[in-house]
Amino acid sequence: MRQQRQFEIERRLRDIVGERVFVDVAERVSYGYDGSFGQYLPDFVTQPLATSEVQQIVKLANVYDLPIYPRGAGTNLSGGSLPVNGGIVLDFSQWNDEVTIYPDDLIIKTRPGVKTADIHALAEQHQLMYPPDPSSSSVCTIGGNLAENAGGPHGVKYGVTKDYVIGLEVVTAQGDIIRTGGNTIKNVTGYDLTKLLVGAEGTLGIITEATLRLIPKPQATQTALIVFDDLGSAGRSISQILTSGVRPSKMEILDHHAINKVVDYAGIDLPREAAAVLLVEVDGDEAILPKELETIKAALAKIGVTQVKIAASKSEEAALWQVRKAVSPAVVERGFTKISEDATVPLSQIPHMFEKIDEIKQKYDLNLVVFGHAGDGNLHPTISANMRDPEAVKNVENAVAEIFNYAIELGGTLSGEHGIGMMKKPFMTREFDAASLAFQKAIKDALDPNHRLNPGKIFPAAGETKLVLSHDD
């Protein structure tokens, strides 16, 4: 009976999308994992190329009581696209040929499978800029960015994905097609459903088109590298810079361990003994940038920070940013699995967070470094571990739990840009009280009463209070 049902569903899916249906185990396995952990085998994988196809698949899923999992490039780090209950994966990665720019209106309309880097490139052809810039922008898709409310280094000055989405086309859990927002920057007609859906991780509706706003591209950039002898000075410097009258376009920090990993991996000339380094970029009018960096230097000198190196050329600037780009490959040089988190804390608490993470590193004997977006407190404690070793898995689970708990204790949050997905949902009860969680669940129940859309994400199940990285299905 089950086999007959599977054949029937497959036939009906093929009626909708033709040959863009995958049912062989070897094909489905590729869609059972993402950039986090776990392996969950979907029953069917489809590749929709039209909103009408998504609509029909959703209606079919309702008939057969199947969960639906929207998926982009699978780069997400919180398990947001894992098909934990089988069902149908909607692979949007091939729906990438519809992206149109309207330069006079400063907007772009795009389908979910378009790579973020392609949106950046199209905007730049018109001397415009789409600011959100996740590190995986060369491979990640805008649909995934919308689902997770992705950020990036530009967040300190320009904000994150939700700040640049002004309209959406969405297929609801019932199979209806709705539009939110519009083509104008200012729009306060009705509830702000656009902001509700961006960052909802595909649990409230399936985004099939987005209208993104653009801004004029800054004329130039200039970068400085600041070296710190202690974490206290690093923490004070962040607030000192942000209150100096200059708004940097990027502020990226690396701790002592990250510095040494980069030196070992890439041979970049950095002071091994430094407690931390801070990369600061300013952008705008080329004539003004040197003055802005001098303002920053003067502000830092007031608190005794004087080790500031300003790039004298574009090649020097590129070399400085290579420091930040080299961190991730340096962490996984030994070939182990990388666990990248994004606990976010108030700016004044960054030194305390660094110190706590160093304690955790020593306590569990971990290959652990910290880097991240200093300007908005979004830190990336990153661990490299042999996840085939049960003891290593246990140590990582305990370490991550301590990092999350301490971030919340400091007044921070579980995630600044990676989302909650599966990996962080056990900790939601520590950030939100029962009434706050119930309010969020009520929205889910109202819009997706059968929990068809990306189930098993964001909200912990009863008794689910501990991170488990060893899921296998």
C-alpha positions as CSV (number, residue, x, y, z in Angstrom):
1,M,0.0,0.0,0.0
2,R,2.8,2.4,0.9
3,Q,4.6,1.7,-2.3
4,Q,1.5,2.3,-4.3
5,R,1.0,5.6,-2.5
6,Q,4.6,6.6,-3.3
7,F,4.1,5.8,-7.0
8,E,0.9,7.8,-7.1
9,I,2.5,10.9,-5.5
10,E,5.5,10.6,-7.8
11,R,3.2,10.5,-10.8
12,R,1.3,13.5,-9.7
13,L,4.5,15.5,-9.0
14,R,5.8,14.6,-12.5
15,D,2.5,16.0,-13.8
16,I,3.4,19.3,-12.2
17,V,7.2,19.6,-12.8
18,G,8.0,17.0,-15.4
19,E,11.4,15.3,-15.0
20,R,12.4,17.6,-12.2
21,V,11.5,15.0,-9.6
22,F,14.0,12.8,-7.8
23,V,13.1,9.6,-6.0
24,D,16.2,7.4,-6.1
25,V,17.9,7.1,-2.8
26,A,21.2,8.2,-4.3
27,E,19.6,11.4,-5.5
28,R,17.6,12.1,-2.4
29,V,20.6,11.7,0.0
30,S,22.2,14.8,-1.5
31,Y,19.2,16.8,-0.2
32,G,19.2,15.3,3.3
33,Y,21.9,17.5,4.8
34,D,23.1,21.1,4.9
35,G,25.9,23.1,6.4
36,S,25.1,21.9,9.9
37,F,24.6,18.3,11.1
38,G,22.4,15.3,10.7
39,Q,21.2,13.3,7.7
40,Y,17.5,13.1,7.1
41,L,16.2,11.4,3.9
42,P,13.3,13.2,2.1
43,D,10.7,11.1,0.3
44,F,10.7,13.3,-2.8
45,V,12.9,16.1,-4.2
46,T,11.4,18.6,-6.7
47,Q,12.9,21.6,-8.5
48,P,10.1,24.1,-9.1
49,L,10.7,26.8,-11.7
50,A,7.4,28.7,-11.4
51,T,5.1,30.0,-8.6
52,S,2.3,28.0,-10.1
53,E,4.4,24.8,-9.7
54,V,5.1,25.6,-6.0
55,Q,1.4,26.2,-5.5
56,Q,0.4,22.9,-7.0
57,I,3.0,21.0,-5.0
58,V,1.7,22.6,-1.8
59,K,-1.9,21.6,-2.6
60,L,-0.7,18.1,-3.4
61,A,1.2,17.9,-0.1
62,N,-2.0,18.9,1.7
63,V,-3.9,16.0,0.0
64,Y,-1.3,13.4,1.0
65,D,-0.4,15.0,4.4
66,L,3.3,15.5,3.5
67,P,5.6,18.1,5.1
68,I,7.4,20.5,2.7
69,Y,11.0,21.8,3.1
70,P,12.1,24.8,1.0
71,R,15.8,24.7,0.2
72,G,18.4,26.9,-1.4
73,A,22.0,26.0,-1.7
74,G,22.1,24.2,1.7
75,T,24.8,26.5,3.2
76,N,22.8,27.3,6.3
77,L,24.5,26.4,9.6
78,S,21.5,25.8,11.9
79,G,19.8,22.9,10.2
80,G,17.1,25.2,8.7
81,S,16.5,23.1,5.6
82,L,16.9,19.5,7.0
83,P,13.9,17.3,6.0
84,V,13.5,15.9,9.5
85,N,10.1,14.3,8.8
86,G,10.7,13.1,5.2
87,G,8.2,14.6,2.8
88,I,9.0,16.9,-0.1
89,V,12.1,19.0,-0.6
90,L,11.5,22.1,-2.8
91,D,15.0,22.7,-4.3
92,F,15.0,26.3,-5.5
93,S,18.6,26.3,-6.6
94,Q,17.7,26.0,-10.3
95,W,15.2,28.8,-10.2
96,N,17.8,31.3,-10.9
97,D,17.0,32.9,-14.3
98,E,14.6,35.6,-13.2
99,V,16.3,38.6,-11.8
100,T,15.5,42.1,-13.0
101,I,16.9,45.5,-11.9
102,Y,14.9,48.7,-12.0
103,P,17.8,51.2,-11.5
104,D,15.6,54.3,-11.6
105,D,13.4,52.9,-8.8
106,L,16.5,51.4,-6.9
107,I,15.0,48.0,-6.7
108,I,15.7,44.4,-7.9
109,K,13.1,41.7,-8.4
110,T,14.4,38.2,-7.9
111,R,13.5,34.5,-7.7
112,P,14.7,32.5,-4.7
113,G,17.4,30.5,-6.5
114,V,19.5,33.5,-7.6
115,K,22.9,33.6,-6.0
116,T,23.5,36.6,-3.7
117,A,26.7,37.4,-5.5
118,D,24.8,37.7,-8.8
119,I,22.5,40.3,-7.2
120,H,25.6,42.2,-5.9
121,A,27.1,42.1,-9.4
122,L,23.9,43.2,-11.2
123,A,23.5,46.2,-8.7
124,E,27.1,47.2,-9.2
125,Q,26.7,47.4,-13.0
126,H,24.4,50.4,-12.3
127,Q,26.7,51.9,-9.5
128,L,24.2,50.6,-7.0
129,M,24.7,48.3,-4.0
130,Y,22.7,45.5,-2.2
131,P,24.4,45.7,1.2
132,P,23.7,42.3,2.9
133,D,26.9,40.3,2.3
134,P,27.0,36.9,4.0
135,S,30.4,35.2,3.8
136,S,28.9,32.5,1.5
137,S,27.5,35.0,-1.0
138,S,29.3,33.4,-3.9
139,V,27.3,30.2,-3.4
140,C,24.3,30.9,-1.2
141,T,20.9,31.9,-2.7
142,I,18.8,34.9,-1.9
143,G,15.9,32.6,-0.9
144,G,18.0,31.1,1.9
145,N,19.1,34.6,2.9
146,L,15.5,35.7,3.1
147,A,14.6,32.6,5.2
148,E,17.4,33.1,7.7
149,N,17.5,36.9,7.6
150,A,21.2,36.7,6.7
151,G,23.7,39.5,7.6
152,G,27.4,39.9,7.0
153,P,30.2,42.4,7.7
154,H,28.2,45.3,6.3
155,G,25.6,44.9,9.0
156,V,27.2,47.5,11.3
157,K,26.4,50.3,9.0
158,Y,23.8,49.0,6.6
159,G,21.8,46.4,8.4
160,V,20.7,42.9,7.4
161,T,18.5,41.2,4.8
162,K,15.1,42.3,6.3
163,D,16.2,45.9,6.0
164,Y,16.3,45.6,2.2
165,V,13.2,43.6,1.4
166,I,10.2,45.7,0.5
167,G,7.9,43.1,-1.1
168,L,7.4,39.4,-1.4
169,E,5.4,36.9,-3.4
170,V,4.5,34.0,-1.1
171,V,2.7,30.6,-1.4
172,T,0.9,29.9,1.8
173,A,0.4,26.6,3.6
174,Q,-3.1,26.4,2.0
175,G,-1.7,26.9,-1.5
176,D,-2.8,30.5,-1.9
177,I,-0.5,33.0,-3.6
178,I,-0.2,36.3,-1.7
179,R,1.8,39.5,-2.1
180,T,3.2,41.6,0.7
181,G,4.7,45.1,0.6
182,G,5.2,46.5,-2.9
183,N,7.7,48.5,-5.0
184,T,8.0,51.6,-2.7
185,I,10.5,52.1,0.1
186,K,7.7,53.6,2.3
187,N,4.7,51.4,2.8
188,V,2.7,51.2,6.0
189,T,-0.6,49.8,4.6
190,G,-1.8,46.9,6.7
191,Y,0.4,44.6,8.9
192,D,4.0,44.4,8.0
193,L,3.9,40.8,6.7
194,T,7.1,41.2,4.8
195,K,9.1,41.6,8.0
196,L,7.2,38.7,9.6
197,L,8.1,36.3,6.7
198,V,11.8,37.3,6.3
199,G,13.6,35.3,8.9
200,A,10.8,32.9,9.6
201,E,12.9,30.1,8.1
202,G,10.2,28.9,5.7
203,T,7.8,28.0,8.5
204,L,5.1,30.5,7.7
205,G,5.1,30.6,3.9
206,I,7.2,29.8,0.9
207,I,8.8,32.9,-0.7
208,T,8.8,32.7,-4.5
209,E,9.8,36.2,-5.4
210,A,11.4,39.2,-3.5
211,T,11.6,42.8,-4.3
212,L,14.8,44.2,-2.8
213,R,15.8,47.8,-2.4
214,L,19.2,49.1,-3.4
215,I,21.3,52.1,-2.4
216,P,24.0,54.1,-4.2
217,K,27.3,52.4,-4.2
218,P,29.9,54.3,-2.1
219,Q,32.7,55.9,-4.2
220,A,35.6,54.4,-2.3
221,T,36.7,52.4,0.8
222,Q,39.7,52.5,3.1
223,T,40.7,50.0,5.8
224,A,42.7,50.0,9.0
225,L,44.1,47.2,11.2
226,I,44.1,47.8,14.9
227,V,46.1,45.6,17.3
228,F,45.3,45.1,21.0
229,D,47.4,43.8,23.8
230,D,44.3,42.9,25.9
231,L,40.7,42.1,25.4
232,G,39.5,44.9,27.6
233,S,41.0,47.5,25.3
234,A,39.5,45.7,22.3
235,G,36.0,45.9,23.8
236,R,36.3,49.6,24.8
237,S,37.6,50.4,21.3
238,I,34.5,49.2,19.6
239,S,32.3,51.6,21.5
240,Q,34.9,54.3,21.2
241,I,34.9,54.0,17.4
242,L,31.1,53.9,17.1
243,T,30.7,57.0,19.2
244,S,33.5,59.0,17.5
245,G,31.2,60.5,14.9
246,V,32.3,58.0,12.2
247,R,30.2,55.1,11.2
248,P,32.4,52.3,9.8
249,S,31.0,50.1,7.0
250,K,32.7,47.1,8.5
251,M,34.2,46.1,11.8
252,E,35.6,42.6,12.0
253,I,37.4,41.2,15.1
254,L,39.7,38.1,15.5
255,D,40.8,36.8,18.8
256,H,44.3,35.6,19.7
257,H,43.6,32.0,18.6
258,A,42.1,33.0,15.3
259,I,45.2,35.3,14.6
260,N,47.6,32.4,15.1
261,K,45.5,30.0,13.0
262,V,45.6,32.6,10.1
263,V,49.4,33.0,10.5
264,D,50.0,29.3,10.5
265,Y,47.6,28.7,7.6
266,A,48.2,31.6,5.2
267,G,51.6,33.0,6.4
268,I,50.1,36.4,6.8
269,D,52.2,38.8,8.9
270,L,50.3,39.4,12.1
271,P,51.5,39.8,15.7
272,R,51.1,36.4,17.3
273,E,51.1,37.8,20.8
274,A,48.2,40.1,20.2
275,A,45.0,39.5,22.2
276,A,42.9,40.5,19.3
277,V,42.9,42.5,16.1
278,L,40.2,44.7,14.6
279,L,39.7,45.4,10.9
280,V,37.8,48.6,10.3
281,E,36.6,49.8,6.9
282,V,35.1,53.2,6.1
283,D,33.4,54.0,2.8
284,G,32.0,57.1,1.0
285,D,33.7,60.1,-0.6
286,E,37.3,59.3,-1.3
287,A,38.5,62.7,-0.1
288,I,36.8,62.2,3.3
289,L,38.0,58.7,4.2
290,P,41.5,59.6,5.4
291,K,39.9,62.2,7.7
292,E,37.5,59.6,9.1
293,L,40.3,57.2,9.9
294,E,42.3,60.0,11.6
295,T,39.2,60.7,13.7
296,I,39.1,57.0,14.7
297,K,42.8,57.0,15.5
298,A,42.4,60.1,17.7
299,A,39.4,58.5,19.5
300,L,41.4,55.4,20.1
301,A,44.4,57.3,21.4
302,K,42.2,58.7,24.2
303,I,42.0,55.2,25.7
304,G,45.6,54.3,25.0
305,V,45.2,52.3,21.8
306,T,47.9,53.3,19.3
307,Q,48.7,50.3,17.2
308,V,46.8,51.3,14.1
309,K,47.9,50.4,10.6
310,I,46.1,52.2,7.7
311,A,46.3,50.6,4.3
312,A,48.2,52.9,1.9
313,S,46.9,51.2,-1.3
314,K,44.2,49.0,-2.7
315,S,46.5,46.1,-2.6
316,E,47.3,46.7,1.0
317,E,43.6,47.0,1.7
318,A,43.0,43.6,0.0
319,A,45.8,42.0,2.0
320,L,44.2,43.2,5.2
321,W,40.9,41.7,4.3
322,Q,42.6,38.5,3.4
323,V,43.2,38.1,7.1
324,R,39.4,37.8,7.7
325,K,38.8,35.6,4.7
326,A,41.5,33.1,5.8
327,V,39.9,32.3,9.2
328,S,37.4,29.7,8.1
329,P,39.8,27.6,6.0
330,A,42.5,28.0,8.7
331,V,40.2,26.5,11.3
332,V,39.5,23.4,9.3
333,E,43.0,22.8,8.0
334,R,43.2,19.5,9.8
335,G,40.2,18.2,7.9
336,F,37.8,18.0,10.8
337,T,34.2,19.2,10.9
338,K,33.7,22.9,11.5
339,I,31.0,24.0,13.9
340,S,30.3,27.7,13.4
341,E,28.0,29.5,15.8
342,D,26.8,33.1,15.9
343,A,25.9,34.1,19.5
344,T,25.4,37.8,19.7
345,V,26.0,40.1,22.7
346,P,25.8,43.8,23.6
347,L,29.0,45.6,22.5
348,S,30.2,46.3,26.0
349,Q,30.0,42.5,26.7
350,I,32.3,41.4,23.9
351,P,35.4,41.1,26.1
352,H,33.5,39.1,28.7
353,M,32.3,36.8,25.9
354,F,35.8,36.3,24.6
355,E,37.1,35.5,28.1
356,K,34.3,33.0,28.7
357,I,34.9,31.3,25.4
358,D,38.6,31.0,26.2
359,E,37.7,29.3,29.5
360,I,35.4,26.9,27.6
361,K,38.2,26.2,25.0
362,Q,40.5,25.1,27.8
363,K,37.9,23.3,29.8
364,Y,37.0,21.0,26.9
365,D,40.4,21.0,25.2
366,L,38.9,22.3,21.9
367,N,40.3,23.7,18.7
368,L,38.2,26.9,19.1
369,V,38.6,30.4,17.8
370,V,36.4,33.5,17.9
371,F,35.9,36.0,15.1
372,G,33.0,38.0,13.9
373,H,31.2,41.3,13.3
374,A,32.4,43.5,16.2
375,G,30.3,46.5,15.2
376,D,27.0,44.7,16.0
377,G,28.3,42.2,18.6
378,N,27.7,39.2,16.3
379,L,30.5,36.8,17.2
380,H,31.3,33.5,15.5
381,P,32.8,31.0,18.0
382,T,34.1,28.3,15.6
383,I,35.1,24.8,16.6
384,S,37.0,22.2,14.5
385,A,36.4,18.7,15.9
386,N,36.5,15.0,14.9
387,M,32.7,14.4,14.9
388,R,33.3,10.6,14.6
389,D,34.8,10.6,18.1
390,P,31.9,10.3,20.6
391,E,33.9,12.1,23.3
392,A,34.6,15.0,20.9
393,V,30.9,15.2,20.1
394,K,30.0,15.4,23.7
395,N,32.6,18.1,24.4
396,V,31.3,20.2,21.5
397,E,27.7,19.8,22.6
398,N,28.6,20.9,26.1
399,A,30.8,23.8,24.9
400,V,28.1,25.2,22.5
401,A,25.5,24.9,25.3
402,E,27.7,27.0,27.6
403,I,28.4,29.6,24.9
404,F,24.7,30.0,24.3
405,N,23.8,30.2,27.9
406,Y,26.4,32.8,28.7
407,A,25.5,34.9,25.7
408,I,21.9,35.0,27.0
409,E,23.2,35.7,30.5
410,L,25.0,38.8,29.1
411,G,21.8,40.1,27.6
412,G,22.5,38.7,24.1
413,T,20.7,36.4,21.8
414,L,21.1,32.9,20.3
415,S,21.6,34.1,16.7
416,G,22.5,37.2,14.8
417,E,22.3,35.8,11.3
418,H,22.4,32.0,11.2
419,G,18.8,31.4,12.4
420,I,17.5,28.8,14.9
421,G,16.6,25.8,12.7
422,M,17.2,22.6,14.5
423,M,20.5,23.3,16.2
424,K,19.4,26.1,18.5
425,K,15.8,25.3,19.2
426,P,16.6,23.5,22.5
427,F,17.7,26.9,23.9
428,M,14.7,28.9,22.9
429,T,13.1,28.5,26.3
430,R,16.1,30.2,27.9
431,E,15.8,33.3,25.7
432,F,12.0,33.6,25.7
433,D,9.6,33.1,28.5
434,A,6.5,30.8,28.1
435,A,4.2,33.7,27.1
436,S,6.6,35.0,24.4
437,L,7.0,31.5,22.9
438,A,3.3,30.9,23.0
439,F,2.7,34.1,21.1
440,Q,5.1,33.0,18.4
441,K,3.6,29.5,18.2
442,A,0.1,31.1,17.9
443,I,1.3,32.8,14.7
444,K,2.6,29.5,13.3
445,D,-0.6,27.7,14.2
446,A,-2.8,30.4,12.6
447,L,-0.8,30.5,9.3
448,D,0.2,26.8,9.1
449,P,-2.3,24.9,11.3
450,N,-1.2,21.4,10.1
451,H,2.5,22.3,10.5
452,R,3.2,21.4,6.9
453,L,5.9,24.0,6.2
454,N,9.4,23.2,7.4
455,P,8.3,21.4,10.6
456,G,10.7,20.5,13.4
457,K,12.4,24.0,13.3
458,I,12.6,26.9,15.7
459,F,10.3,25.6,18.5
460,P,11.6,22.9,20.8
461,A,9.5,19.8,21.4
462,A,8.4,18.9,24.9
463,G,11.5,18.0,27.0
464,E,13.9,19.1,24.3
465,T,16.4,21.1,26.3
466,K,19.8,19.9,25.1
467,L,21.8,20.3,21.9
468,V,22.4,16.9,20.1
469,L,24.8,16.9,17.2
470,S,24.7,13.1,16.6
471,H,21.3,12.9,14.8
472,D,21.3,10.3,12.1
473,D,18.2,9.1,10.2
